[in-house]
Amino acid sequence: MTLDWIGSADRVRQLPPYVFARLDELKVRAQEQGLDLIDLGMGNPGGPTPQPVVEAATLAMQNPEHHGYPPFEGTASFRRAITDWYRRRYGVELDPNGEALPLLGSKEGLTHLALAYINPGDLVLAPNPAYPAHFRGPLIAGGKVHSILLKPENNWVIDLGDIPDAVAEQAKILFFNYPSNPTGATAPREFFEDVVKFAHKYQILLVHDLCYAELAFDGYQPTSLLEIPGGKDIGVEFHTMSKTYNMAGWRVGFVVGNSQVIQGLRTLKTNLDYGLFGALQTAAETALNLPDSYLTEVQNRYRTRRDFLVQGLAELGWSIPKPLATMYLWIPCPPEIGSTDFALSVLQQTGVVLTPGNAFGSGGEGYVRISLIADCDRLGEALNRLKAAHIRYQSEPVMV
Ligand SMILES: *Cc1c(COP(=O)(O)O)cnc(C)c1O
């Protein structure tokens, strides 16, 4: 029986179509046909959670103290681990009482922050392309999103000069994310200084997503919004345990920064959830306290894959600069073919799954994202299949 009298709420119906849907369908069909898929489409790091983290969680689970409702604002001990980590990594002092809040994954927090602060009709600035929660959260809240189109000639960094004065004056929040998913771009410190000035001038809340804080290479150290003078006065920063610590399934993230803004998010969340299972907070705390050698190992793993794939793609005609951070390569589609068609054709011909760039907004059209979530053996196999299928990047017309 279909309930034809009940339609989804407008806030759900008006969301742009989910580009992954057709790809997912084809993936399932290919798998049914026994095709060996190499899935480089997801942002889901392969590999287990570090053993000390699993052990800490197992032990914590035996503790009845964690079996009841956790405190709404998170355990004092996890909040302290977060602020200690900030001091260690960024030299930033934060108050564990009010300037740090554990989340059920950062996606949850990002989307709920939009619900906590955006009224229907409010104007929100978001880059395009962007991680979907940065524009879908505001849309769910009924906000209007002004897309800041990112340009390859600006290395995919927001050009604040592209935002008209009238738009900036109306805007309430700016979402941004460097190192960036999907483009792999990093923004120079001057950009952070400029964006803080911009936010103060126009009274715009800055929401920075620093999910890839630790996945940086070649000596590059990502910038925290909170290390910029004035940053904490006007912004918050989101983090996740999912990527660096292979904890995507555990659903742990956190937000730090302006206490008033965090309090607003917390107020909304007390109506929606009861916070994060205490044993998971113990586990996350253990992860944040892992020795730096763990980070070095993770960074080496992704850097090796990055170098391997950039080299292999160069042999197929792609010349792409090595990203200084993240677990993604952002590569142009061969001329004359759109993102979706290119990703579908690669999947059908080779079983290699890439993410079409337009899944991250219209500004990602003409690109695909490759995740460095497979080891070099599998990446090599993916390259061999592309080669065998004569899939290459041709930037110049072929001479005949
Ligand atoms: C993966 C990712 C997230 C999601 O993190 P969770 O904590 O697993 O919800 C958020 N932002 C960006 C930019 C991401 O790439």
Ligand as a Chemical Component Dictionary entry (heavy atoms), coordinates in Angstrom:
data_LIG
# 
_chem_comp.id                   LIG 
_chem_comp.type                 NON-POLYMER 
_chem_comp.pdbx_formal_charge   0 
_chem_comp.three_letter_code    LIG 
# 
loop_
_chem_comp_atom.comp_id 
_chem_comp_atom.atom_id 
_chem_comp_atom.alt_atom_id 
_chem_comp_atom.type_symbol 
_chem_comp_atom.charge 
_chem_comp_atom.model_Cartn_x 
_chem_comp_atom.model_Cartn_y 
_chem_comp_atom.model_Cartn_z 
_chem_comp_atom.pdbx_ordinal 
LIG C1 C1 C 0 34.244 13.045 5.951  1  
LIG C2 C2 C 0 33.912 14.471 6.170  2  
LIG C3 C3 C 0 33.069 14.849 7.212  3  
LIG C4 C4 C 0 32.278 13.831 8.006  4  
LIG O1 O1 O 0 32.815 13.467 9.142  5  
LIG P1 P1 P 0 32.023 12.591 10.199 6  
LIG O2 O2 O 0 32.627 13.037 11.460 7  
LIG O3 O3 O 0 32.292 11.171 9.863  8  
LIG O4 O4 O 0 30.560 12.926 10.130 9  
LIG C5 C5 C 0 32.866 16.197 7.439  10 
LIG N1 N1 N 0 33.447 17.132 6.656  11 
LIG C6 C6 C 0 34.232 16.791 5.627  12 
LIG C7 C7 C 0 34.831 17.852 4.790  13 
LIG C8 C8 C 0 34.482 15.453 5.347  14 
LIG O5 O5 O 0 35.234 15.130 4.300  15 
# 
loop_
_chem_comp_bond.comp_id 
_chem_comp_bond.atom_id_1 
_chem_comp_bond.atom_id_2 
_chem_comp_bond.value_order 
_chem_comp_bond.pdbx_ordinal 
LIG C1 C2 SING 1  
LIG C2 C3 SING 2  
LIG C2 C8 DOUB 3  
LIG C3 C4 SING 4  
LIG C3 C5 DOUB 5  
LIG C4 O1 SING 6  
LIG O1 P1 SING 7  
LIG P1 O2 DOUB 8  
LIG P1 O3 SING 9  
LIG P1 O4 SING 10 
LIG C5 N1 SING 11 
LIG N1 C6 DOUB 12 
LIG C6 C7 SING 13 
LIG C6 C8 SING 14 
LIG C8 O5 SING 15 
# 
